[in-house]
Amino acid sequence: MFRLDQKAALVTGGGSGIGRAISETFASAGASVGILDLDEAASGETVAAIAAAGGRAEFFPCDISDKDSVEGAVSAAAASFGRIDALVNNAGIANIGTATTTSEEDFDRVFRVNAKGVFLCLQAVLPRMVEAGGGVVLNMSSIAAVTGLKDRFAYSASKGAVHTMTLSVAADYIAHGIRCNAICPARVHTPFVDGYLARNYPDNREEMFEKLSKVQPIGRMARPDEIARLALYLCSDDASYITAQTYEIDGGYMNLRP
Ligand SMILES: NC(=O)c1ccc[n+]([C@@H]2O[C@H](COP(=O)([O-])OP(=O)(O)OC[C@H]3O[C@@H](n4cnc5c(N)ncnc54)[C@H](O)[C@@H]3O)[C@@H](O)[C@H]2O)c1
């Protein structure tokens, strides 16, 4: 169950956090993993960890918000692996602000990475999957796409775009044997969260960490490997009947009340 033997998967943002856990989990399930990331040092660590565990991974430097960079990285990965079976659109950036406190620059920056970045990766990978006769796309959305979170205006809007791109791709490519789903995590303990706390709460980081943990009814944040296992299932042939779905993985956040 849940194997990816002989398959190649591209993971954007595979250098850190959830993307790193997905890369490691996919490699241990037999996949060759292409890590598309801006951060060479962090991606190098992921590649080394996968190699040390006996898996195969390669780093392809990539800024997902830049069309030429994406096309170059995807071409290099396709040449190296000879196939692309799965694309995990995971890379994303955070932003704090309301509709009136978010600057135009921040809004554009968040959309360039979180929404346009997904679009550019889809444009580069989908024609190759169509030619190969199938594939699977998994997008990293967030509960921010499906509920009202305070002070996350641009971020939530960008994840809303990820949500609807998931449904469009599922509809447009179902006849080509391509499945497309999304995962919507609540808070996951990654450098994304640590960076947010360091920037915004330098004096009471631990107190805020505790507070953010308790927001999830289960009493803690998710671990990246818990998200990675759902990603593995959705990208494996065991999920062959699942498309156009968005999965909340949230420690009870959406459906339980205190
Ligand atoms: N951590 C959470 O609580 C949480 C919750 C819900 C959704 N998410 C989503 O999960 C995804 C991963 O989050 P994380 O917490 O692992 O983040 P992270 O900051 O730990 O890792 C993100 C990775 O993406 C890379 N990246 C950023 N911009 C890029 C670009 N333009 N091109 C290529 N790579 C780029 C970074 O270098 C980094 O390696 C994001 O899309 C995020 O919105 C995170």
The ligand as an SDF file (V2000), in Angstrom:
LIG
                    3D

 44 48  0  0  0  0  0  0  0  0999 V2000
    2.9700   25.6610    8.4160 N   0  0  0  0  0  0  0  0  0  0  0  0
    1.6560   25.8320    8.4770 C   0  0  0  0  0  0  0  0  0  0  0  0
    1.0960   26.0480    9.5460 O   0  0  0  0  0  0  0  0  0  0  0  0
    0.8280   25.7560    7.2170 C   0  0  0  0  0  0  0  0  0  0  0  0
   -0.5620   25.6280    7.3470 C   0  0  0  0  0  0  0  0  0  0  0  0
   -1.3510   25.5490    6.2110 C   0  0  0  0  0  0  0  0  0  0  0  0
   -0.7530   25.5860    4.9640 C   0  0  0  0  0  0  0  0  0  0  0  0
    0.6020   25.7110    4.8590 N   0  0  0  0  0  0  0  0  0  0  0  0
    1.1790   25.7550    3.5190 C   0  0  0  0  0  0  0  0  0  0  0  0
    2.0920   24.6960    3.3650 O   0  0  0  0  0  0  0  0  0  0  0  0
    3.1170   25.0800    2.4590 C   0  0  0  0  0  0  0  0  0  0  0  0
    4.4850   24.8140    3.0650 C   0  0  0  0  0  0  0  0  0  0  0  0
    4.5700   25.5200    4.2830 O   0  0  0  0  0  0  0  0  0  0  0  0
    5.7460   25.2710    5.3300 P   0  0  0  0  0  0  0  0  0  0  0  0
    5.1810   25.6000    6.6380 O   0  0  0  0  0  0  0  0  0  0  0  0
    6.3870   23.9600    5.1140 O   0  0  0  0  0  0  0  0  0  0  0  0
    6.7460   26.4740    4.8740 O   0  0  0  0  0  0  0  0  0  0  0  0
    8.3320   26.6780    4.9820 P   0  0  0  0  0  0  0  0  0  0  0  0
    8.5320   28.1440    5.0050 O   0  0  0  0  0  0  0  0  0  0  0  0
    8.9060   25.8170    6.0720 O   0  0  0  0  0  0  0  0  0  0  0  0
    8.8380   26.0950    3.5860 O   0  0  0  0  0  0  0  0  0  0  0  0
    8.4810   26.7000    2.3710 C   0  0  0  0  0  0  0  0  0  0  0  0
    9.5150   26.3400    1.3270 C   0  0  0  0  0  0  0  0  0  0  0  0
    9.1080   26.9730    0.0940 O   0  0  0  0  0  0  0  0  0  0  0  0
   10.2430   27.5910   -0.4870 C   0  0  0  0  0  0  0  0  0  0  0  0
    9.8130   28.7180   -1.3150 N   0  0  0  0  0  0  0  0  0  0  0  0
    9.2800   29.9010   -0.9090 C   0  0  0  0  0  0  0  0  0  0  0  0
    9.0720   30.7010   -1.9570 N   0  0  0  0  0  0  0  0  0  0  0  0
    9.4790   30.0090   -3.0570 C   0  0  0  0  0  0  0  0  0  0  0  0
    9.5510   30.3220   -4.4430 C   0  0  0  0  0  0  0  0  0  0  0  0
    9.1540   31.5110   -4.9130 N   0  0  0  0  0  0  0  0  0  0  0  0
   10.0270   29.3900   -5.2920 N   0  0  0  0  0  0  0  0  0  0  0  0
   10.4480   28.1870   -4.8230 C   0  0  0  0  0  0  0  0  0  0  0  0
   10.4350   27.8410   -3.5280 N   0  0  0  0  0  0  0  0  0  0  0  0
    9.9640   28.7510   -2.6560 C   0  0  0  0  0  0  0  0  0  0  0  0
   11.1120   28.0310    0.6870 C   0  0  0  0  0  0  0  0  0  0  0  0
   12.4630   28.2120    0.2760 O   0  0  0  0  0  0  0  0  0  0  0  0
   10.9280   26.8650    1.6450 C   0  0  0  0  0  0  0  0  0  0  0  0
   11.8910   25.8440    1.4180 O   0  0  0  0  0  0  0  0  0  0  0  0
    2.8660   26.5510    2.1170 C   0  0  0  0  0  0  0  0  0  0  0  0
    2.1770   26.6320    0.8780 O   0  0  0  0  0  0  0  0  0  0  0  0
    1.9630   27.0140    3.2470 C   0  0  0  0  0  0  0  0  0  0  0  0
    1.1220   28.0840    2.8510 O   0  0  0  0  0  0  0  0  0  0  0  0
    1.4130   25.8000    5.9620 C   0  0  0  0  0  0  0  0  0  0  0  0
  1  2  1  0
  2  3  2  0
  2  4  1  0
  4  5  1  0
  4 44  2  0
  5  6  2  0
  6  7  1  0
  7  8  2  0
  8  9  1  0
  8 44  1  0
  9 10  1  0
  9 42  1  0
 10 11  1  0
 11 12  1  0
 11 40  1  0
 12 13  1  0
 13 14  1  0
 14 15  2  0
 14 16  1  0
 14 17  1  0
 17 18  1  0
 18 19  2  0
 18 20  1  0
 18 21  1  0
 21 22  1  0
 22 23  1  0
 23 24  1  0
 23 38  1  0
 24 25  1  0
 25 26  1  0
 25 36  1  0
 26 27  1  0
 26 35  1  0
 27 28  2  0
 28 29  1  0
 29 30  1  0
 29 35  2  0
 30 31  1  0
 30 32  2  0
 32 33  1  0
 33 34  2  0
 34 35  1  0
 36 37  1  0
 36 38  1  0
 38 39  1  0
 40 41  1  0
 40 42  1  0
 42 43  1  0
M  CHG  2   8   1  16  -1
M  END
$$$$
